[in-house]
């Protein structure tokens, strides 16, 4: 079985973000057929259509990373019942110019999370609304909205909550199978 490289895009800039910790946990739990490249969005400048003719180097680097991947996994918190602005900006950068989305054809996974009880479900649903037309197929089952993640990691960022580890393992195994199916 081939190894598929997936860009795991973290929707938070916070150094100790739960999304970043979850992305790293998923990378460790991924089967051998899946290699996750955890990617933060630091340094991606704001999308501005005036710059499309001569895109900034940070846009080109992000687009190339997505283009070289076999899939995209979004790991995001929920901000004000939606996705963080930095994630929407990255999607705008990666989906332009019009008709040339770098996400197109890439199988997509969505992992939302929150220290609260709802698990970022509104953020995940907004991604499900934004991505069709600019990305490839979205893994429909299992859906994953991680709640109560505030106590899931130790002070070194290692996943310690066994119930969360089981859910993440089921998800990453299903996502690996989905990526495999979409890439042959």
Secondary structure, 3 states (H helix, E strand, C coil): CCCEEEEEEECCCCCCCHHHHHHHHHHHHCCCCEEEEEECCCCCCCCCHHHHHHCCHHHHHHHHHHHHCCEEEEEEECECCECCHHHHHHHHHHCCCCCCCCCCCCEEEEEEECCCCCCCHHHHHHHHHHHECCECCECCCCCCEECCHHHCECCCCCECCHHHHHHHHHHHHHHHHHHHHHCC
